[in-house]
Amino acid sequence: MAWLAEYGLWGLGLSALLAATVLPLSSELVLSALLIAGESPSLLLMIATVANVAGSVVNYLIGRWGADTILHRWFKLSSAQTDKAELHFNRYGKWSLLFAWVPIIGDPLTLVAGMLKVNLGLFILFVTLGKASRYWLISQAILASQS
């Protein structure tokens, strides 16, 4: 995944977009490499956040419009598994979307939000706040280690 850093801002955008989908990728390595290379932290934060949120919106739309076909037929998730995910989501509510960046649980959260037809505006707000905060913290840690 770090090879995407060779493509600069485009590589970061692609890695952040794909990392937010069900693909097991990480955009943090690309972000770190570009920060170390001296790219603008503000620009990197903006690109990583926008692209990562866009990937989460893809998950949301999959959940909203394709839950039955994609989740049950293609990914072979049982109704019990999707019911369990819905139960967990409802237990913690929309605020759980602040944690859409967390590995393993983040992608399913965004899919379930689509399945439950969470307001798209609220979805984007909460997911953006969580993901921007994560990228900001990572950026600060990388920059601090460079000092």
C-alpha positions in Angstrom: 0.0 0.0 0.0 2.9 2.4 0.7 3.8 2.3 -3.0 0.8 4.6 -3.6 2.8 7.4 -2.0 4.8 7.5 -5.2 1.6 9.0 -6.8 1.5 11.8 -4.2 -1.8 13.4 -3.5 -3.6 11.1 -6.0 -2.2 8.1 -4.3 -3.3 9.3 -0.9 -6.8 10.0 -2.3 -7.0 6.5 -3.8 -5.7 4.7 -0.8 -8.1 6.7 1.6 -11.1 6.0 -0.7 -10.3 2.2 -0.9 -9.4 1.9 2.7 -12.9 3.0 3.7 -14.6 0.3 1.7 -14.7 -3.4 2.6 -11.2 -3.8 1.2 -8.6 -4.4 3.9 -6.3 -1.5 3.0 -4.6 1.3 5.1 -4.2 4.9 4.1 -2.1 5.8 7.1 1.1 4.5 5.5 0.6 6.8 2.5 -0.3 9.7 4.7 2.8 9.2 6.8 5.1 8.9 3.8 3.8 12.1 2.3 4.1 14.0 5.6 7.7 12.8 5.9 8.3 13.9 2.3 7.3 17.4 3.3 3.8 17.7 1.7 1.4 20.2 3.2 -0.2 18.7 6.3 -3.4 20.7 5.8 -3.8 19.5 2.2 -3.1 15.9 3.1 -5.6 16.0 5.9 -8.3 17.4 3.6 -7.6 14.9 0.8 -7.4 11.9 3.1 -10.6 12.9 5.0 -12.7 13.7 1.9 -11.6 10.5 0.1 -12.1 8.3 3.2 -15.6 9.7 3.8 -16.4 9.2 0.1 -15.5 5.5 0.6 -17.8 5.3 3.6 -20.6 6.9 1.6 -20.1 4.0 -0.9 -20.6 1.6 2.0 -23.7 3.5 3.1 -25.2 3.3 -0.4 -24.4 -0.4 -0.6 -26.2 -0.9 2.7 -29.1 1.3 1.6 -29.7 0.0 -1.9 -28.1 -3.3 -2.0 -28.2 -4.9 1.4 -30.1 -8.0 0.3 -28.2 -8.7 -2.8 -24.7 -7.7 -1.7 -24.6 -8.6 1.9 -26.7 -11.8 1.8 -26.0 -13.3 -1.6 -22.5 -12.1 -2.4 -20.9 -11.9 1.1 -23.0 -14.8 2.4 -24.0 -12.9 5.6 -26.9 -14.5 7.3 -30.0 -12.6 8.5 -28.8 -13.3 12.0 -25.5 -11.6 11.4 -27.2 -8.5 9.9 -29.8 -8.5 12.7 -26.9 -8.5 15.2 -25.2 -5.6 13.5 -28.4 -3.7 13.5 -28.9 -4.4 17.2 -25.4 -3.1 18.0 -25.9 0.0 15.8 -29.3 0.8 17.5 -27.8 0.2 20.9 -25.2 3.0 20.4 -27.1 5.1 17.9 -25.8 7.4 15.3 -23.0 8.6 17.6 -21.3 5.3 16.9 -20.5 6.7 13.4 -17.8 8.8 15.0 -16.0 5.5 15.2 -16.3 4.6 11.5 -12.5 4.8 11.2 -11.9 1.9 13.6 -10.5 -1.2 11.9 -12.9 -4.2 11.7 -16.0 -2.4 13.0 -15.9 0.8 10.9 -16.9 -0.6 7.6 -19.8 -2.6 9.0 -21.1 0.5 10.9 -21.3 2.4 7.6 -23.1 -0.5 5.9 -25.6 -0.8 8.7 -26.2 2.9 8.7 -27.2 2.6 5.1 -29.4 -0.4 5.8 -31.2 1.5 8.5 -31.5 4.6 6.2 -29.8 6.9 8.7 -30.1 10.5 7.5 -27.3 11.0 4.9 -26.4 14.5 6.2 -26.0 13.2 9.8 -24.1 10.2 8.5 -21.6 12.4 6.6 -21.3 14.8 9.6 -20.5 12.1 12.1 -18.2 10.1 9.8 -16.3 13.2 8.8 -15.8 14.3 12.4 -14.4 10.9 13.3 -12.2 10.4 10.3 -10.8 14.0 10.3 -9.9 13.6 14.0 -8.1 10.4 13.3 -6.1 11.8 10.4 -5.3 14.9 12.4 -4.0 12.9 15.3 -1.9 10.7 13.0 -0.5 13.7 11.3 0.4 15.4 14.6 2.1 12.2 15.8 4.1 11.9 12.6 5.1 15.6 12.6 6.0 15.5 16.3 8.3 12.5 15.6 10.1 14.5 12.9 11.0 17.4 15.3 
